[in-house]
Amino acid sequence: TLHGCPETGVDLTAATVTTGSDPDLSLSYFTDPVTLAYLYTPKKILTSGVYYIRAVNSEGCMNILPVSVIISEPTVTITDPSPVQYPAKVDLSTAFTPVAGLSYSYYSDAAGSNQIDKKVSITGIYYVKVTDNTPCSTLSPVHVVITPPPPYTVTAPNTFTPNNDGINDHFFLTITGYAVFGNLRIFNRYGQLLFTAKSASEYWDGNFNGKNVPAGTYYWVFEGQDGYYNTKISKAASITLLR
């Protein structure tokens, strides 16, 4: 019995098919042993069934024997998963019922060249590859819907009064949503860097090198990353310092 895949089929003329036969045989191929219906494509059999090989030696003696061909195409029945809200992920392995003897892998492209983890967090079309022991395989699409989070916000006061009265003494950013803090820099009107923060918990108290800066207008620049789309965030504005 010979096993093949739908794309490649089975080659009845391969030497391994008739291994152990007498040497110097003339072989021909048929779909029926009685009518000797000739098989015109013995090198690529794409349909399961029983085929026949006839052998004739140099003395003209003949024998004909059957060979079974099984073209297997493993399949997977996909049920698209229900939509979820980010940051929840979708487990692609829950989109089908696994079958014993088959193996499954996951891809982000229809060509099956970019293998991924089975848990995904972005809306899109993904692919489940099912492989049997021949090994033949097929890819089936899974449609995933993950509702994006609300847009992030980066806000800051336009005025602050670092006079140590306990009210509005510090300048800092307020970040909501899925935004990753990169850095915050503050400059004076001449472009001199006065302060750098590396986390949202850091703040500017209106000092530079241990001394109070004069009242006036200063400028802040924030850089970070959108935690959902993985894109760069860049924001800038002015801040008025009053004493």
Number of C-alpha atoms within 10 A of each C-alpha: 9 15 16 22 20 18 12 13 21 22 18 22 16 11 10 9 14 14 9 8 10 10 9 10 15 12 15 18 23 21 18 15 16 7 8 13 12 14 16 12 13 20 14 16 22 20 15 17 12 14 19 21 22 17 20 16 14 10 6 9 9 13 10 14 11 16 15 12 21 20 21 20 18 19 16 20 11 18 13 15 17 11 15 16 13 18 14 14 18 23 14 23 16 14 19 15 11 14 11 7 8 16 15 17 17 24 22 19 16 15 9 17 10 11 14 15 11 18 14 17 19 18 17 13 15 21 25 26 21 22 20 17 12 14 15 18 20 18 22 17 20 20 17 23 20 19 15 15 13 10 11 15 12 15 13 16 15 13 17 21 19 22 15 11 8 9 10 14 18 18 21 18 19 12 15 13 14 19 21 20 21 16 16 23 17 21 17 17 11 7 10 9 14 18 18 17 17 13 13 15 10 15 17 18 19 24 13 12 8 7 8 13 16 11 14 13 15 20 17 22 15 19 16 17 16 16 16 18 11 12 11 13 16 13 12 14 14 18 19 14 19 15 14
